[in-house]
Amino acid sequence: MFRSIAKILITGFLMTSFMVFLPAFVHDGNIAMADNAKLPDYTYVGIDVVTDNDTPTLVDTLAVGGFYKMRIWIENEFKIYGMTTGFRIWSDDGALWKYVPQAGGHGPTYASISVNPQSRMWPIDEVFDMEKRLIVQENRMDMFGADSILIGGVALHKGLPYGPLEHMLSWHFQVAGPVTSGSVATLCLDSAFLPPSAAFVFCDFGGYTYRPEWSGQVCLPVKAICGNVNGDLNLNVGDAIYMLNTIFKNGPAMLPIQLCDVNCDDAVNVGDAVYLLNYIFKFGPEPCCK
């Protein structure tokens, strides 16, 4: 009976955390602020950015046209029955991005949040069984200025088991600009304080809430390379093949014409693929791009 009542109270608190600011008894650092002086257990949230493919690779530069994911890592020394976390993506100098929907993804509009099936957060409908899913709130997600997203979950029964640092969630996006060849901009990802929930919060079964340690923001340069249509920062035969697949086999979309029109005839067609092949194999003229 006690466990059922406690879980109902925890659920009520976490659901209202989407509507009110944090209570005064939030734990911070190594100081317990509740009356019973319970010391908090350690929690940590970190992010990194990797290529979004079958062999994710950490990156230090983003290519226009490239597909990436921000991985969210969590370490918790207690079982988590509820959480709210906020993140944002922005650029101050002209980098552009768009979100990549995922099969079974979370989010009311873009479905760009996925759960790592190899993590202890899987299956999500059992871990956070109040809603049978992640609670995702998209804020100003217009891919201009700064976009932010709130990710949360509430458990009635199982909760997120305690364990070491582990990749649990991903935010999937594609870099879409700048579109001028040779341009360099910067794209940043960080935590976000999103009212009304306000901050990162983890909640244990007893009703205590904790603010996890945070890894800090990640800012990466974005480069636009004429002819690098597959977004891997390398100009090679792969770009010509990618272009041919798009033209003849309805393959994945290419970059804006400013970076694909390598022969500068104001069109993107097989002539551009041939131009690239001549450059790569026959020392032909360099891709020009207007």
N, C-alpha and C positions, 0 to 999 in steps of 0.2 A: 504493500500500500504506500509506504513512504517513498519507494523508488518511483512509483507512478505519479504521485503528487509532485515530487521533485522534478521529474521530467516535464510535466505540464508547466510548472513554474519557469523552468529554463526556456522551454519553447516560447512561452509568452513573452519573456524578457527579450529573447533574440528577435522575434518577429517585430516587436515594438521598437527594436533598435534601428529599424528602417524608418521609423517615424519620429523618434526622439533622440536627443543627444545622449552621450554616454553617461552612466551613473558615476557618482563620486568615488565609488570604491574600486575603481580600476587599478590593478596592480601595475607597477612600473619599476623596472630594474630589479633590485634585490630587496625592496622595501614592501612589506605587507601593510596595506592600508585598511584592511578590514579589522573589526573589533577582536576577532579571535587570533590575530597575528599569524595566520598561516603563510609561510614563505612560498612564493610562487615557483612553479617548475619552469624549466627553460623552454622557450619557444623561439623559432627563427623563421623568417621568410626571406628568400633571396630570388633574384632573377638573373637570367642570361639570355643571349640571343643566338640562335643557331639557324642553319639552313633548314628549310622545311622539306625534307625528302627522306628517303629510306635510310640514309646514313647522315644524321644531323651533325653538323660541324660548327664549332664555335667560330664566330666571325669577328673581325675588328674593323671591317668596312662593308657597307651595304651597296649593292649594285642596283641601279634603276632597272626594274623588271624582275628582280629576284624575289623569291618567295622565302619568307622567314617565319619563325615563331619565337615569341618570348616565353621561355620556360619559367614556371613558378615552382620554386623548391620550398618544401616545408619540413621542419624538424620539430617534433613535439614530444615532451617527456610525460605527457598525460593524455588520456583519451579525450578527444575534442567532441563535444556535443553540439557546438554551434560556432560559426565564424562569420565575420564580415571582413573583406579585404577590398581595397580600392587601388586601381592603377590608372595611369594616364600615358598618352603618347602625344608628342608635339614636336614642332620645329619652329625655330625663330628665324630661319633664313631660307625658306622656300622648298624644303623637302616635302614630298607628297607621298601619301600612302592610301591603300584601300584594304578592306577586310576580306578575308577569304573564308567563306562558309565551309563548315565541316559536316560530313555525314554524322548524324547524331550529335551535332554541336549544340552548345548552349548559348542563349541570347535571343531576345524577342525579335530582333530585326536581322542581325548579321550571322548569328549562330557561329561565331568565330572563336568560341572558347571550347576546348576539348579537355577531357580527363585522360591522363595516362593510364592505359589498361594494365600496365605492369606495376602500378603503384598501389599502396594500401588504401587509396581513395576509391578504388574500383572494386565492385560495381557501385556507381554513385547512388543508385536508387536504394541500395541497402545501407550504405554508410550514412547518408543524409536522407532518412526515410520519412521525414515530415512532409516534404514536397515531392519525394521520389526523384529529385533532380537538384542541380545547382540553382540557386536564386541569382539571376543575372539582371542587373539594371544598367542600361546603356544611357550615358549622359552626354549630350551634345556631340553625338557620334556623327559629325558631318565631314570628317576627314579634312578639317581646316582649323587652324589655330591649335587648340588642345582638346583632345577627346579623352574621356574618362569612362571607366567601367567599374561597377561594384559587383563583386562575386561573393556569394554567401551560401550557407547551408545550415540546416537544423536537423538534429537527430532526436528521435524518440526512444530508440532502442540500441542500435549498434554503436554509432558514432565512429569517428576516425581513430583507429588504433594508434597508440603511441609508437614511436620508432625514430630511426635516424634520418638525416637529411635525405630527401628523396624528391625527384621531379614528379609533381602531381598534376599540374595544370599547364595548358599552353594557350597563348593568344596568337592567332594566326593572321598574318598580314602580308601584303605585297608592296614593295616600294614602287611608286608610280612617277616620281619626278625628283629632281628637275629634268626637263626634257631637252635642254641644250647640251650638245656634246661638249665634254670637258668641264662641265659645271660640277661644283662640289658644294654640298649642303650638309646639315647635321640633323639627325633624327634622335630624339631622346625618349626614354621610357623610365617611369619612376612610380613610386607609390602616390596615392592621391587621398586627400581628406574630403570625403563626399558626404555632405549633409543629406539626410539627418543622421546617418550612422557614424559619420565623422572620422573614424580611424580604424586601423587594424585591430580586431578583437577576436580572441579565442576564448571559449567558455567551456569549463569542465562540468562534470555531472553535479558537483556540489553548488554550482551557481556562481563560482568565482570567474571573473573575467581577467584576461591577461593581454598586454600589449607585447607582441613578439619583437625580438631584435630584427632590424631591417638591414639588408645588404647595401642599399644605396642605389642611386640612379645609374643608368647606363646610357651614354651618348655615343653615337657612332657616325662617322662621316659617310655621306652618300655620294657615289660617283656615277656620272652618266658617260658611257663610252659608246661612240658611234659604231654601230654594227653588232654590239654585244646584245643580241636579241634574246638570249636565254638567261640573261641576268646573272652570270657567274663570274663577272669581272675579267674574263679571258676572251680574247678575240681569236677564234679558231674555227675548224671545220664544223664543230658542233653548232655554231651559230647558223651556218649555211643549211645544215640538215634541219635545224629547228624551223628556219624560214620556209624551207620546201614542204615540211610537214604541215605547216599552217596554211600554206597556199593551196596545196593539192589534196590534203587529207583532213582538213578541218581540225588541225592540231590546236594546241593552246594559243591564246591570243598573244600577239607580239607587242612590242613597245609602241609608243606614239611614232607617227611617221617621221618626226624630226630625228629619231635615232635609228630608224630602219631603212630609210631611203638613202642607202650608201652610195648610189651612183648619181644622186641629186637630180633626178628627172621628175620630181614631184609626184611619184607613185611608188607603191611597194608591190613588187611582183617578182617573177622568176628572174628577171634581169638583175635584181639586187643580189640574189643568191649566187648567180653566175659571177657577178662582180666580186663578191667575197671570195669565192673559190679561186678566181684568177689572182687575187691579192695574196691568198694564203699559199697557193701552190706554184704560181708562175710569176711571182714578184710584180704583179700588176699594181696599178695606182692604189693608194690608200683610200679607205672609205672617207667620203667627204662630209655628208650630212650638213644640211643648211642650218 
